[in-house]
Amino acid sequence: MNYTIIGLVLAAIIVLIAFLIRRNKKDEKEFTTGLTRSELKPEKHEDGPNL
């Protein structure tokens, strides 16, 4: 077996997993921030004529 290739593949997998974890935490933070803002300032809707 070629240990250099195995090492490179394992390093690439570790980097990919770290990237995905970091991106997931960033997306979660943006989601919670957006959710909090939408709760604090709900959108105003124009009411049509009541029937």
Secondary structure in CASP SS format (residue, H / E / C, confidence):
PFRMAT SS
TARGET T0000
AUTHOR 0000-0000-0000
METHOD secondary structure of the structure
MODEL  1
M C 1.00
N C 1.00
Y H 1.00
T H 1.00
I H 1.00
I H 1.00
G H 1.00
L H 1.00
V H 1.00
L H 1.00
A H 1.00
A H 1.00
I H 1.00
I H 1.00
V H 1.00
L H 1.00
I H 1.00
A H 1.00
F H 1.00
L H 1.00
I H 1.00
R H 1.00
R H 1.00
N H 1.00
K H 1.00
K H 1.00
D H 1.00
E H 1.00
K H 1.00
E H 1.00
F H 1.00
T H 1.00
T H 1.00
G H 1.00
L H 1.00
T H 1.00
R H 1.00
S H 1.00
E H 1.00
L H 1.00
K C 1.00
P C 1.00
E C 1.00
K C 1.00
H C 1.00
E C 1.00
D C 1.00
G C 1.00
P C 1.00
N C 1.00
L C 1.00
END
